């Protein structure tokens, strides 16, 4: 397993929720990429990281949360708004 086995984005299909940006690094090849995770049922950004970490570990990657914020995803209008910050991890680079 490696970076190619990790989904770039895993967020809830609709609603307003917290998200985090994670930098992942393949332990063997040293290649890296950013992944986004966000779930409405997580009250804190750290809860999202706790949920995402096991699958990243299983893929053989080192990882670090580099920030967070909020997402407003409107399925019907096909829009996604990214804004805000995480008190624990700081503001993610929303442009990533």
Secondary structure as GFF3:
##gff-version 3
##sequence-region A 1 96
A	DSSP	three_ten_helix	3	5	.	.	.	ID=ss1
A	DSSP	beta_strand	9	11	.	.	.	ID=ss2
A	DSSP	beta_strand	15	26	.	.	.	ID=ss3
A	DSSP	beta_strand	32	38	.	.	.	ID=ss4
A	DSSP	alpha_helix	45	58	.	.	.	ID=ss5
A	DSSP	beta_strand	61	74	.	.	.	ID=ss6
A	DSSP	beta_strand	79	83	.	.	.	ID=ss7
###
